[in-house]
């Protein structure tokens, strides 16, 4: 079957061959963007995304298995934090943020369980249009849950490029992990999922034609959001 993309969509789909991809490079704490890679683990694959959902790099990107050269930021439960990007997001797709409670943020390899605490899904209009609000963002901010336990955490952000996802195995994951030490927390212990494992190439939110016909619905990849209360 031959699938033809609209001209504008084709331009976006081929954008990686013209422009460098984007990276989540810095941690934002209460509106202040910190130094690049100070609290965020720097990947070793330049701007390239992860495309294998079974890869260990789905945890904290390639080269992000430990934070030996990364500092851990102290924040309070409920603080507003986020990530700054190297350039604006230009691939259409959703955005998710996960946290993982760990013994030591510097040495944690991402093998502990993760819970989803923030997401930016698409806005759909019954098949008339679909808007991806994450596109054009140069920073992403969100409140930390107020009720999670105090301690060390990995904070993982991913934006999923779906511009080529009409083909199986073609979703692209732009991932970074920051290291946090949360104080003033509560007693909540969210249910968790594992990376790799939580995503499958056949998930409807990862294997999808986002162009034509215009989607009438969309299933966000991963678990439901943790309800902070």
Helices and strands as residue ranges (DSSP letters): H 7-13, G 15-17, E 24-29, E 32-33, G 56-58, E 73-76, E 80-85, E 95-102, E 115-120, E 122-124, E 130-132, E 139-143, E 151-161, E 172-183
